[in-house]
Amino acid sequence: MSSEQQWTIETIREALGSPDLAQRFLSEINRASAHELLQVFAKWQRIAQNLEDAFQDADEIAAAEACREEPSGVWIDGTERLERILRAADRNPTRGAA
């Protein structure tokens, strides 16, 4: 769905993809009071739009790789950041443990 199209409860639910995520959305939207309804709707609309954008990006990358081309756009390699996170976790293995 493009950002110009109208979002509805149904289109947000469909865009979320995951049944668990869709159920969470429906639960929140159904429990929202009148003064919270627009805020809850806007939150989930942003989440749905972000997911749609990510899926579109993934489709474009897959199509480029299938043609043995470089994907368009600027891509950041997160390998170094992931390695720093893992090293920090190794230094403090109890952090975040339940």
C-alpha positions as CSV (number, residue, x, y, z in Angstrom):
1,M,0.0,0.0,0.0
2,S,1.4,3.4,-0.9
3,S,1.5,6.2,1.6
4,E,-1.1,8.1,-0.4
5,Q,-3.7,5.3,0.0
6,Q,-6.1,5.3,2.8
7,W,-5.3,3.0,5.7
8,T,-8.1,1.1,7.4
9,I,-8.2,-1.4,10.2
10,E,-8.4,-4.2,7.6
11,T,-5.5,-2.9,5.5
12,I,-3.3,-2.5,8.6
13,R,-4.2,-6.0,9.8
14,E,-3.3,-7.4,6.4
15,A,0.0,-5.4,6.2
16,L,1.2,-6.7,9.5
17,G,1.4,-10.2,8.1
18,S,2.0,-12.1,11.3
19,P,-1.3,-13.5,12.8
20,D,0.1,-12.8,16.3
21,L,1.0,-9.2,15.5
22,A,-2.4,-8.7,13.8
23,Q,-4.2,-10.1,16.9
24,R,-2.2,-7.7,19.1
25,F,-3.2,-4.8,16.9
26,L,-6.9,-5.8,16.9
27,S,-6.8,-6.2,20.6
28,E,-5.3,-2.7,21.2
29,I,-7.6,-1.0,18.7
30,N,-10.7,-2.7,20.3
31,R,-9.7,-1.8,23.8
32,A,-8.8,1.8,23.0
33,S,-11.1,4.5,24.5
34,A,-12.5,7.1,22.2
35,H,-9.8,9.7,23.0
36,E,-7.0,7.1,22.5
37,L,-8.4,5.6,19.3
38,L,-6.6,7.9,16.8
39,Q,-3.3,7.6,18.6
40,V,-3.5,3.7,18.6
41,F,-4.5,3.7,15.0
42,A,-1.6,6.0,14.0
43,K,0.9,3.9,15.9
44,W,-0.1,0.7,14.1
45,Q,-0.4,2.5,10.8
46,R,3.3,3.5,11.1
47,I,4.2,0.0,12.0
48,A,2.3,-1.4,9.1
49,Q,3.9,1.1,6.7
50,N,7.4,0.4,8.0
51,L,6.8,-3.4,7.5
52,E,5.5,-2.8,3.9
53,D,8.5,-0.6,3.1
54,A,10.8,-3.3,4.5
55,F,9.1,-6.0,2.4
56,Q,9.4,-3.9,-0.7
57,D,13.1,-3.3,0.0
58,A,13.6,-7.0,0.5
59,D,11.8,-7.8,-2.7
60,E,14.0,-5.3,-4.6
61,I,17.2,-6.8,-3.1
62,A,16.1,-10.3,-4.0
63,A,15.2,-9.3,-7.6
64,A,18.6,-7.6,-8.0
65,E,20.4,-10.6,-6.6
66,A,18.5,-13.0,-8.8
67,C,19.8,-10.9,-11.8
68,R,23.3,-10.9,-10.2
69,E,23.1,-7.1,-9.9
70,E,23.9,-4.9,-7.0
71,P,20.8,-3.7,-5.2
72,S,20.0,0.0,-5.7
73,G,20.3,2.5,-2.8
74,V,22.7,2.9,0.0
75,W,23.0,-0.1,2.3
76,I,24.8,-0.1,5.6
77,D,26.7,-3.2,6.7
78,G,25.7,-3.9,10.2
79,T,28.4,-6.6,10.8
80,E,30.7,-4.3,12.8
81,R,27.8,-3.1,15.0
82,L,26.6,-6.7,15.6
83,E,30.2,-7.7,16.5
84,R,30.4,-4.9,19.1
85,I,27.1,-5.9,20.6
86,L,28.1,-9.5,20.9
87,R,31.5,-8.6,22.5
88,A,29.6,-6.4,25.0
89,A,27.3,-9.3,25.8
90,D,30.2,-11.6,26.3
91,R,31.7,-9.2,28.8
92,N,28.5,-9.0,30.8
93,P,26.6,-12.3,30.3
94,T,24.2,-11.7,33.2
95,R,22.9,-8.4,31.8
96,G,19.3,-8.9,30.5
97,A,18.9,-12.3,32.1
98,A,15.5,-12.8,33.6
